[in-house]
Amino acid sequence: SGGTGVHDSSVVSAAYSLIGTPYGTLDCSGLTSAAYGACGYSLYHQSGVQYSIVAGKGNLVGADGLVAGSIYHVGLYIGDGYIIDSIPSGGVQVRTLYFCDGFCGGGSPL
């Protein structure tokens, strides 16, 4: 939580509550913004900025270093190789972390 009072499990719970939301309502960076926002942490709604925040804080890790609540794709890593993300063909859903190649890192914005 980085001293912010935001806990990984709270962010993951907030993301779970958004499963089924259509992509037109929440895109991928909107999902991460909403999940962190529900926990009192403001996170800019744009994937490139979210990535830069994580990298700028020195929190960027590879797939093996992810912990629940980490931002990825952008989406939220929930553990055991799964993420909650939002895609045009299915909205907010749980998927495997390894759905595509090109992984460039994940981590916490806190």
C-alpha positions in Angstrom: 0.0 0.0 0.0 3.0 2.3 0.1 1.7 4.2 3.1 -1.4 5.4 1.3 -3.9 3.4 3.3 -4.9 1.6 0.1 -4.6 -2.2 0.5 -4.1 -4.6 -2.4 -7.1 -6.8 -1.3 -9.4 -3.7 -1.3 -8.4 -2.8 -4.9 -8.9 -6.4 -6.1 -12.4 -6.5 -4.3 -13.3 -3.2 -6.0 -12.3 -4.7 -9.4 -14.3 -7.9 -8.8 -17.4 -5.7 -8.1 -17.1 -4.3 -11.6 -17.1 -7.6 -13.5 -19.7 -7.5 -16.2 -19.5 -3.8 -16.8 -19.5 -3.2 -20.6 -16.4 -1.9 -22.3 -18.2 1.2 -23.4 -18.7 2.1 -19.7 -15.2 1.1 -18.5 -12.2 0.7 -20.8 -9.1 -0.9 -19.4 -7.6 2.2 -17.8 -11.0 3.2 -16.6 -11.3 -0.1 -14.7 -8.0 0.5 -12.9 -8.9 4.1 -12.2 -12.3 3.0 -10.8 -10.8 0.2 -8.6 -8.2 2.4 -7.1 -10.6 5.3 -6.8 -13.1 3.1 -4.8 -10.3 2.8 -2.3 -9.5 6.5 -2.1 -6.5 6.6 -4.5 -6.9 8.9 -7.5 -5.3 7.2 -10.6 -5.3 9.1 -13.9 -7.5 7.4 -16.6 -5.0 6.7 -19.3 -3.0 3.6 -19.7 0.3 5.3 -20.7 0.2 7.6 -17.8 -0.6 4.7 -15.4 2.4 2.8 -16.8 4.6 5.9 -16.3 3.4 6.3 -12.7 4.3 2.7 -11.9 7.7 2.9 -13.7 8.5 6.3 -12.2 8.0 5.1 -8.7 10.4 2.2 -9.4 7.7 -0.4 -9.0 7.8 -1.9 -12.5 8.3 -5.7 -12.4 8.1 -8.7 -14.7 5.3 -11.2 -14.7 7.1 -13.2 -11.9 7.2 -10.2 -9.6 3.5 -9.3 -9.8 1.4 -9.3 -6.6 -2.4 -9.1 -6.3 -3.5 -5.5 -7.1 -0.7 -4.8 -9.6 -1.6 -2.9 -12.7 -1.1 -4.8 -16.0 -2.2 -4.3 -19.6 -3.9 -2.2 -18.0 -5.9 -4.4 -15.7 -5.5 -5.7 -12.2 -3.5 -8.7 -11.4 -5.5 -10.8 -8.9 -3.1 -13.7 -8.3 -2.5 -17.2 -9.6 -1.8 -16.0 -13.2 -5.2 -14.2 -13.6 -6.2 -10.5 -14.2 -9.4 -8.5 -14.2 -9.4 -6.3 -17.3 -11.8 -4.7 -19.8 -11.7 -5.5 -23.5 -14.0 -4.4 -26.3 -15.3 -8.0 -26.9 -16.3 -8.7 -23.4 -16.2 -5.8 -21.0 -14.8 -6.3 -17.5 -13.9 -9.9 -16.9 -11.4 -12.3 -15.4 -8.8 -13.7 -17.9 -5.4 -15.4 -17.8 -2.4 -13.1 -17.5 -0.9 -14.9 -20.4 -3.5 -14.1 -23.0 -1.1 -12.3 -25.3 2.6 -11.7 -25.9 4.2 -8.3 -25.5 4.1 -8.0 -21.8 6.0 -4.9 -20.8 5.7 -4.9 -17.0 3.3 -4.4 -14.2 3.4 -3.1 -10.7 1.8 -0.8 -8.1 1.2 2.9 -8.5 1.4 3.3 -4.8 
